[in-house]
Amino acid sequence: MKTITISTKRNDQILDITEVIETHLREAPHEDGLCSIFVSHTTCALTTADLDPGTDLDFIDALPFPYTRSYTFVNHRLIRGGSL
C-alpha cells in the first residue's frame, strides 16, 4: 500500500490527480490488481469527471447551492431556475 499526500492552496479547489495515480500505477511492481483511493478528510471529496475547460469552475460555482434548487450552467455562468 502506498500513501499519496495531495496539498491544496485554497478551500474551494479542484485538483486533477490523474497523472499522480497513473505514475504510481506505472511504477507499481504488479501488472494486475486493484487501485483503491481513499480520502480521509471530512471536507474533501473524490469524484470522477471529464474535466473539459471550465467544468471545474462550474462545479465550484454549484457547491454553495442546495441540491433541491434547480440551476443550469451555460458558458460557465450560473442561470438560476434551471432554464435557458
Contacts in CASP RR format, 6 or more apart in sequence:
PFRMAT RR
TARGET T0000
AUTHOR 0000-0000-0000
METHOD contacts of the structure
MODEL  1
MKTITISTKRNDQILDITEVIETHLREAPHEDGLCSIFVSHTTCALTTAD
LDPGTDLDFIDALPFPYTRSYTFVNHRLIRGGSL
2 24 0 8 1.000
4 17 0 8 1.000
4 20 0 8 1.000
4 21 0 8 1.000
4 24 0 8 1.000
6 15 0 8 1.000
6 17 0 8 1.000
6 20 0 8 1.000
8 15 0 8 1.000
11 43 0 8 1.000
12 60 0 8 1.000
12 63 0 8 1.000
13 60 0 8 1.000
14 51 0 8 1.000
14 56 0 8 1.000
14 59 0 8 1.000
14 60 0 8 1.000
16 51 0 8 1.000
21 35 0 8 1.000
21 37 0 8 1.000
25 35 0 8 1.000
37 46 0 8 1.000
39 45 0 8 1.000
39 46 0 8 1.000
49 55 0 8 1.000
49 59 0 8 1.000
54 76 0 8 1.000
57 76 0 8 1.000
58 73 0 8 1.000
58 76 0 8 1.000
61 73 0 8 1.000
61 76 0 8 1.000
61 78 0 8 1.000
62 71 0 8 1.000
62 73 0 8 1.000
62 78 0 8 1.000
65 71 0 8 1.000
69 80 0 8 1.000
69 81 0 8 1.000
70 81 0 8 1.000
70 82 0 8 1.000
71 78 0 8 1.000
71 79 0 8 1.000
71 80 0 8 1.000
71 81 0 8 1.000
71 82 0 8 1.000
72 78 0 8 1.000
72 79 0 8 1.000
72 81 0 8 1.000
72 82 0 8 1.000
72 83 0 8 1.000
72 84 0 8 1.000
73 79 0 8 1.000
74 84 0 8 1.000
END
